[in-house]
Amino acid sequence: MSSDPRESPPPASHGAGSDPAPDEDGDTPSFEELYERLEQVAQALDAGGLPLDRSVALYEEGMRLAARCEALLDGVEQKIEMLRQARVEGPAAGPEPPADGRLL
């Protein structure tokens, strides 16, 4: 992928808020990869000088990227909340740890 967002075509359209779709290699992009691309798109739009159709395409890509980043963050937030609840409610199953604190 080119580092110049003005040269790379926008990725295939995915529904806003949908789970991250695999990229060309079949790998699901990480939050960091999505956010990096979002920053590239924002920089290209901020720099200006693009044809209107390219600006609109980059804007649409940026909106999709932002939605995907938000969905990933929401998922992490839900996991954290589940862990907090599990900690408050105590262990769901399994033996109690030894009173002396030693692991078996």
C-alpha positions, -999 to 999 in steps of 0.1 A, spaced: 0 0 0 13 34 -9 20 59 19 5 87 -1 -33 86 5 -39 106 -27 -25 77 -48 -42 47 -32 -78 39 -42 -104 37 -14 -110 2 -1 -142 -16 -9 -172 -2 9 -182 -19 41 -213 -10 61 -207 16 88 -204 0 122 -198 -34 108 -171 -57 121 -137 -50 105 -135 -68 72 -105 -87 61 -81 -68 39 -66 -81 6 -44 -106 24 -74 -121 43 -62 -106 76 -84 -84 97 -67 -50 102 -58 -41 137 -71 -9 154 -36 6 150 -36 -1 112 -71 13 108 -63 44 129 -30 50 109 -50 49 76 -76 73 91 -48 97 100 -34 95 64 -69 102 50 -73 132 74 -39 146 64 -47 143 27 -80 161 32 -64 188 54 -37 193 27 -64 202 2 -57 205 -35 -76 173 -44 -103 170 -70 -138 170 -56 -144 133 -64 -112 122 -47 -120 144 -17 -155 128 -14 -140 93 -18 -114 100 10 -141 115 32 -163 83 28 -133 61 35 -125 82 66 -161 78 78 -159 40 73 -125 38 91 -138 59 120 -169 36 124 -146 5 124 -123 20 150 -153 30 171 -167 -6 168 -134 -21 179 -132 3 209 -168 -5 219 -159 -42 218 -129 -36 241 -150 -15 264 -176 -44 267 -148 -69 275 -134 -46 302 -169 -42 317 -174 -80 317 -141 -84 335 -151 -58 360 -184 -75 366 -167 -109 370 -143 -94 396 -172 -78 416 -193 -109 415 -164 -132 423 -151 -162 404 -179 -179 384 -164 -214 387 -134 -232 399 -117 -240 432 -109 -214 457 -73 -204 458 -53 -219 488 -55 -198 519 -17 -195 521 -17 -179 486 5 -206 470 -3 -218 435 -4 -256 430 
